[in-house]
Amino acid sequence: MPRVVQFTGARQVDITEVPTEPLAAGQIRVRTRYSGISAGTELTAYRGTNPYLTRTWDADRRLFTTASSAPSQTYPVVGWGYSEVGEIVEAEDPARIGEQVWGIWGHRSEAVLPAEKVRPIPSGLDPLAAAFARVGAVALNAVLSADVHLGERVAVFGQGVIGLLATRLLRCSGAEVVAVDTIAQRRDKAVEFGAAHALDGAGAAERVRELGGADVAIDLSGSYRALHEAIRTVVVGGRVVAAGFYQDEGVGLRLGEEFHHNRIELVSSQIGGVPPTLSGRWDQDRLNATFLRQCADGAVDPTALVTHLLAPSEVEQAYRLLDEGAPDVLQIVLDFGQEPS
């Protein structure tokens, strides 16, 4: 039977069997090979901090409320994940059977989807690299939001998977990148990915100022203290892109200091939309396709970020490693090919 990963409570995760879903008109069945775990969004569900689990999202007004109504989502949270690669095993069009595709269908051994919801893996691209399509789009969206120009200095706070991809994409764009992270192994990886400087988070702003300051800073750490330090790095009138998924209250973010006195522009980047000034030319499909093209051309190698390729039965260990912040952990990928379907 098909299997799916689910969170049954805070810091409680398992994989369970579910009934086989029949195929309807216009649908395809995909058997999963790889499914990458997001160390940002998914950990908010694992830890119980995601606002959908604590508040009500009013989609019409686009507001989170604390009304007496139930939160928008409750446990169990089933099938999260947005970095999947697999093979079409059933389709109305026999020619599509065997096609290698990527898409978003969550951590499950197989999925039934509308045929248009999956995309073919570019020719010659390692399927494992294609599992980074969505996180790569998140990184690219942050880079586009930064509006970086050739030769500008960009400080990137947070050198996890998305931060490292942003570092590489910025370098490909001709920027001088200053990578900031508290973990030495990630700073080393940032240099491999093209960073000119790699700094510890403590005192980063002072050191960036010694270089002349940053034209732009991008925070992908999800830490309010890092966001505050990012604000401190940029020159007067500089731009800071807040691209992390921040949780709880903004402890450590003091907007009355450099943000106020240096007239900093603070921009939000989130994968639900591209920068407004680019909306006539860019959309999510273009973000995904552009990132995968960079991978296929050899400009970006996301497979170098895979530190753990685990069987789905090891999913509890996977989330525990990410939750504990083990320094040697970057991208964990569930390999559904390691166990019989």
ZAKOL-354334 format. One record per residue (C-alpha): residue in one letter; x, y, z. Coordinates in steps of 0.05 Angstrom, whole numbers, plus 5000, padded with zeros to 4 digits. Example, Ala and Ser with C-alpha at 12.3 -4.5 7.8 and 13.67 -1.06 7.14 Angstrom:
REM ZAKOL-354334
a524649105156 s527349795143 
This chain:
REM ZAKOL-354334
m500050005000 p502250724990 r505651065050 v505551785073 v509452185125 q505152525178 f506152965239 t501552695294 g503553225345 a509153695363 r515753315351 q511852685333 v512652415263 d511651745230 i510151425163 t503551065154 e499950665100 v494150975063 p489150685013 t490950674940 e487551264905 p483951114839 l485751494777 a480651984749 a480352314681 g486252774668 q490452494724 i496952114729 r500051664782 v507151814802 r511651354842 t516351764885 r523951684882 y526552284921 s523152764969 g527253315001 i525653575071 s525154325081 a528854505144 g524855155150 t517455075134 e516854345154 l520354445220 t514954945239 a509754395233 y514353895268 r515454375326 g508354625328 t510155355316 n507055445248 p501755995252 y496655555216 l496855105277 t495855665327 r491556185291 t486056235240 w487856465170 d482456905139 a483856805065 d478957345043 r482057885086 r489057565086 l489657615161 f491457135216 t486557215274 t486156955345 a478656895344 s475256345383 s474655925320 a479355325312 p486155425281 s486655335206 q490354675214 t490654145267 y494553505277 p495353035243 v498853435189 v499452955131 g503852965069 w507753605077 g513653705030 y514954064965 s521253764934 e519153134899 v521752724840 g518852094813 e516551674754 i509751664720 v507150954727 e499951044705 a496851544656 e491451624604 d496951744553 p501151114550 a506951514522 r507751854589 i508851214628 g516151184651 e517051934646 q521652234700 v518252844731 w518753334788 g513253694826 i510053814893 w506253224923 g509253154992 h512952595028 r508951995001 s510951374962 e506151524906 a501252074887 v495352164841 l495652864809 p492853264752 a497453134693 e499153874686 k501853904758 v508353554742 r514053764698 p519253334661 i526253324689 p530853704640 s534953264596 g541553044626 l539853304696 d540852844756 p533952694785 l536752844854 a538253554831 a531153634805 a528653524876 f531454224890 a526954564840 r522454894892 v527755084943 g531955344886 a526055774865 v525556044936 a532856254933 l532156554864 n525956944886 a529957244943 v535557434895 l530557764848 s527558144907 a534558404924 d535058734856 v542558634855 h547058964804 l553758734776 g559358854825 e555059004886 r556558704954 v551058264983 a551057985054 v547157325058 f545257135129 g543856395139 q547755885099 g542955315102 v540654995037 i536855595011 g542156085035 l547655704999 l543555664935 a542456424940 t549856514950 r551356124887 l546056484846 l548557164869 r555556974849 c552956764781 s549757454776 g556457804787 a555558004860 e560857984914 v557857544968 v559157585042 a556356955073 v554356965147 d552856365190 t554456125260 i556455425236 a563555355210 q561954785163 r556755215129 r561555795122 d566455325088 k561055085040 a559255805025 v566355935002 e565855314957 f559455614928 g562956264911 a562656714973 a568457214975 h568057245051 a564956785103 l563657075172 d561056835238 g554457165259 a557557505320 g559858195301 a558358085227 a555858795216 e562359115240 r566458665195 v562058795134 r562659545149 e570259465148 l569459215076 g565359835059 g558459585078 a553559185038 d549259464983 v544058934999 a543058405052 i538657785047 d536557415110 l534756685100 s535956465171 g529056595199 s532356905260 y530157595284 r537057725312 a540157555245 l535158015210 h537258575257 e544558445242 a542958435167 i539859125174 r546259365208 t550659135150 v547659555094 v549560255075 v544860855081 g538760745038 g540660015028 r535859445019 v534658845064 v530658245039 a527157855094 a526357165063 g526456715125 f520156415157 y520256785224 q516656485283 d513756785347 e515257495369 g521057915342 v525957845399 g532458195381 l529658615325 r530459355344 l527659785289 g529260435326 e536660355313 e540160275245 f533560135208 h530860815229 h537161225225 n539860945159 r533060945124 i533460215105 e528659905056 l525859255083 v522858775031 s519158125043 s520557544996 q515956934998 i514856404945 g507456554939 g509157114891 v514857454853 p517058174865 p511358624842 t515858994793 l517258334758 s510258044758 g509158194685 r515157784664 w516357274720 d512056754754 q513156124794 d513955684733 r519456134707 l522956124775 n522955364775 a525055294702 t530655814709 f533655484769 l533554794738 r536655074675 q542455344716 c543254644746 a542954304678 d548154794651 g552854644709 a552655334741 v549455054805 d550354364835 p545154274889 t546853534899 a553153774935 l548553994991 v545653305004 t548653055069 h543652505085 l539952045038 l535351655084 a530051125075 p522951355091 s522850895152 e528251345181 v523951975177 e523752055253 q531352085254 a531252585196 y526953095232 r530652995298 l537253155264 l534453785233 d531053995298 e537453915338 g541354335288 a546853835278 p552654225245 d554053685193 v546853675167 l544654075106 q539653745059 i536253105081 v532852725025 l528052145033 d529851614982 f523651204970 g527750754925 q531450474985 e525250085007 p520549644968 s514050004948 
